[in-house]
């Protein structure tokens, strides 16, 4: 077996209208789906969140991504969105082979 796939789910409910990420540590995923419940949300990086993900939408990232670099915020004031990310974690070999300079924990 060249790679063992490890699936992971991260969930966070916003309790304020400020920027948030689902993790503070590097988590490289091969592929992930982002589910939005409760209220719509904006997705982006630490400097700007401009991609609107509407309530009940599923946003797919089909390429390697570090979940730590994804930031969200409520799309409307006073509403609490819940973000759930489900994806496959990259193995250290996959990270090394891709040229990404990171360590998988």
N, C-alpha and C positions, 0 to 999 in steps of 0.2 A: 504494500500500500504506500503510494508516494506521499499522500497527505491525509491526515485525519481531520475531518471537519468538526469544528466545535461551534455550536449555535449558542447565541447569547441574546438575552432580552434585557433592555434597560428601559425604565419608565420613570418619568418625573412629571409632577403636576405643579404648574406655576402658581404661586400664591401672591405674586406682585407683578406689576407691569414692567419689570426690568429684564434685561438680558440674562439668559442662563444657558448652561451646557449640561449634558447628562453625565459627564465624567471629567475629572481633573487629571486623569492619567491617560497615557497613550493607549488607545484601543484601535488597532488597525483591523478593519473588516474588508473581506474580499467583495462583499455585496451586502446591501442592507435595504430594508423597507422601513419607512418612517410613517407611523400611524398617528393621526391627530384626532383626539376626541375632546369633548367638552366645549371647545371654542376654537376658531381658526387661529393660526400662528404664522409668524414670519420666520424664515430660515435664512441663515447667512453665516458670515464669519464674525470675528470679534469686533470688526469696525462697522459693518453694515448688515442688516437683516432685511432683505428686500424681496425674497421669494415667498409669495403667499401660498401657504398650504391651507386649504379650506377644511372646515369641519367634516369629518368622516372621509377625508381624502387619504390616499396612500401615495407617498412620494418614494420612488425607487432610485437608489444610487447603485448602478451596476458595475462600478469600478472600485478599486481600492480607495478607502477613505479612512482618515483618522477621526474617530467620533469626537475626540477632544476638541477638534477644530470646528465642529458644528455648533452654532449658537442659535437660540430661539428666543422669541418674545411673543407675548400675547398680541393678537392683531387688533384687539379693542380694549379700551380702558375698563377696568373693573370686572373682567371675565377671566376665568382660569382655564387655560388649555392644559391638556394632558398629552405628552409626547411619549410614544413607545417606539423604540428602535429594536428591530429584530434582524440579526444578520449572522454571517459566518466569520469567525475570527481567523485572521491569517496566522499561520505557524511562523516560527522564527525563520525557517528555511524559505518560506514564501516571501517574507519581508527581505531577507538577504538577497534572494534571486531577483527581486524587483528593483534593487538598488536603493530602496528606502533606507535612510540612516536612522534606524530605531531599534529598540529592544522590546520584544514582546514579553510581557509579564504574565 
